[in-house]
Amino acid sequence: MSSLSERPSKPVVGQEIPHEAASQHVTGRALYTDDLVVRHPGILHAHPVQSTVAHAKVTRLDVEPALRVPGVVRVLTAADVPGVNDAGIKHDEPLFPDEVMFHGHAICWVLGETLEAARLGAAAVEVDYEPLPALMTVPEAIAAESFQGAQPLMERGDVSAGFARATRVFSGEFEFAGQEHFYLETHCSLAVVDENGQIFIQSSTQHPSETQDIVSHVLGVPGHAVTVQCLRMGGGFGGKEMQPHGFAAIAALGATLTGRPVRLRLNRTQDMTMSGKRHGFHATWRVGFDDEGRVQALDTTITADGGWSLDLSEPVLARALCHLDNAYWIPEFRALGRIAKTHKTSQTAFRGFGGPQGMLVFEDILGRCAPALGIPAHELRRRNFYTDGQSTPYGQPVRHASRAATCWEQVWRDGDLETRLAEVQRFNDSHEDIKRGLAITPVKFGISFNLTAFNQGGALVLVYKDGSVLINHGGTEMGQGLHTKMLQVAATALGLPLSKVRLAPTRTDKVPNTSATAASSGADLNGGAVKNACEQIIERLRVVASGKLGVPAADIRFADGVVSGLGTKATIEWDELVKAAYFQRVQLSAAGYYRTEGLHWDSSVMQGSPFKYFAYGVAATEVEVDGLTGAYTTRRVDIVHDVGDSLSPLVDIGQVEGGFVQGAGWLTLEDLRWDTSDRPTRGRLATQAASTYKLPSFSEVPAEFNVRLLEDAHEDGAVYGSKAVGEPPLMLAFSVREALRQAAAAFGAPGVCVDLASPATPEAVYWAIESARAGGWTPDDDVAVDHARTAGDRHPDSERETVGV
């Protein structure tokens, strides 16, 4: 067992404690970025002038009318930028554009004494456009060959040979939608400049160091002139990894030019129309099976909807390619990835970061092909699992592959699936207009950043003379419980009760050059760094304690705030030891550092070992569907999920539950719609509020929701034997969509293949039911399985085009 993963006796990690700020959240005492406005008298408010067309040249911009509006102080334009007029890391995102690239694109920003003054000023700005063609769908972009970024190819084996030995071959097309983050707190930044010209920014950001980088290059100042703090976020889900930087830069530019604090907070409609979403994808595929239903070959092209700029689309695409296999062995494999350039918001990171999209492609293939193969979907999935000794298509050994099977067997046993599948069949046989479906699906998700350099973390631990401890780390808190886990890690490493340790907000002048809190790596990276810093201090204190207790330093032990030595009954209190160390001039602070070992990745050939480990999980979901309307309810969910040795079980179970529900929202409810007509409103986001964008609510949470953490799942080489939990549970929601497919199929003849759109809204489910009632289609060996487009409000038969093998 590695020293990083080994736990001492009586650890604070592993204890079931509430979220460190739970009481503040529920009482309203927790402060967020916008709550700090009252501390800054004379603050100015920023409001955008948004484009009313999807794609056009700006031929005239007249800001003078805005300056005549009472309360307007200044209008920020490209002419005001002292540094680089760009808010992206790829230098393809002008902060003040002269060519608008999506409906709602911010052209300039108005600063006002009040938000209302700024809004009225923005409305007074006059803009003339020269309209240009706008691509609004991935098929349109493909037809126009409108792509951006790299087009990676991942290959293993010989797909031609795989198809030659396959006895059943199917092919098809699948297009599915993205997802709006809908964090409770919208994008917000607050910037002030002090008397020395130091710029201090409070930002709702998952990546303070990159926010610092972007602000510094926009303002043309060095990084040390900009400090970014993230107090906490009211949700992020990836939407605040890249997208906050431009908004922080606007606030900082305004504060620099006016000498006054500037606050920029988007309202909900602005946030939805201006910020990126989960990437929608389009896939064409061909798959071959043998007589036993084992996959022989997969050949696919997946195209991500990147929107107007690259943002994080390249690493999102790479992770999608790396997760096409999910938990399944595919011996011959070929996958090409592309990024479509469309005139939408620049799509960005979202919980799972491309992994869910890659997995969805293959889960859909298995769900649709199972009836054609005459094999129950759950059996088809189980018999294609990875086994120990096998490797992924990109060459990484699948360590602990048996854990997927262990999770599966536990869900099958504890969820009594054998009995319930029979009950579902009896129910369906006796009900004409209501049917039930029960599906079980696995998850195998790789943990680490695709870019190896991002897999490092830092921390600063301060021990004060009275024995109290303050920790700083490079991760940000967005409600996921990272700070709670870091407090537990520090208390465990120092051998202290939790009450002795306090945590400070994330700041770039305390822990520099941090990676984003993303890729489910927050606890791994920052936990490793916190533990490293604490261990440096402990090693110094061992020497002091050795002199006090008369035992070798190696025999000193720290537990529950008491320091003892092997072979002696003498002890010393922590506070007393710290005081003694101070008077002996022993350093009581340490900067910790951690880098994930064992990673390598060659993006030019899409081969290597990009992940530290895989997280596994299995979910079984039972649904009930109304055949007259397509409406459905989720009756029961059973989950077993692998988090290693949990750092904080209450937090981890909450993450599993929340991730599952968010995944179910993406797959079944949340239907992003842009205007694709030829009217002047082409490109406008139609679903730009909670009134038009359906989110999961309490009514979508299953009546019976059983979540268990996999036992005996220690992960050697990770902090205290734990595993990441942020993203993997989202993909457990595939079981909901597959259960809906099973229920829709029950309205048809046995063995019917069901085509189901994503999101599987009630309308989409209704059309799937109608198709099943009409006989669906049962492809022969020489006829391909195809896939309807995901227009849930149109009958799939109107979209279907059968393709020969």
Protein Blocks (a to p, Z undefined) as FASTA:
>chain_A
ZZklpccehifbhpacddfklmmmmnopaccfklmmmmmghiacddddddfbfbdcdfbd
cfklmmmpghiabdcdfklpmbbcdfbfnopacfbdcbdfbehiafbdcddfbfklmmmm
mmmpccddddddddfbfklmmmnopaehjdddddehjfklmmmmpcbdcddddddddddf
kiabdcdddddddfkopacdddddfblmlmmmmmmmmnopafklpccddfbaebjklpam
mmmmmmmmmmmmmmmmnopacdddddfklmmmmpccdddddddddddddfkopafbdcdd
ddddebjbnklmmmmmmmmmmmmnmmaccfbacddddddddddddddddehihmlmmmmm
mmmmmmmmmmmnopafklmmmmmgccehiacfkopacehklmmmmmmmmmmmmnommmmm
mmmmmmmmmpmkbccddddddddddeddfblmlmccdddddddfkopacdddfbdcehno
mmmmmmmmmmmmnopafklpccddddfklmghiacdehhlmmmmmmmmmmmmmmmmmmmm
mmmmmmmnopafklpcceehiacdehiabdcdfklmmmmmmmnopafbdcdddddehiac
dfknopajfbfbdcdddddddddddfknopacdfbdcddddehjafblmlmmmmmmmmmm
mmmmmmmmmccdddfbfbfkgoiafblcfklmccddfklpcfbdcddddehiacehiahh
iacfklmmmmmmmmmmmmmmmmmmmmmcehiacdddddddfklmmmmmmmmmnopaaddf
kbccddddfbfkbcfklmgccddZZ
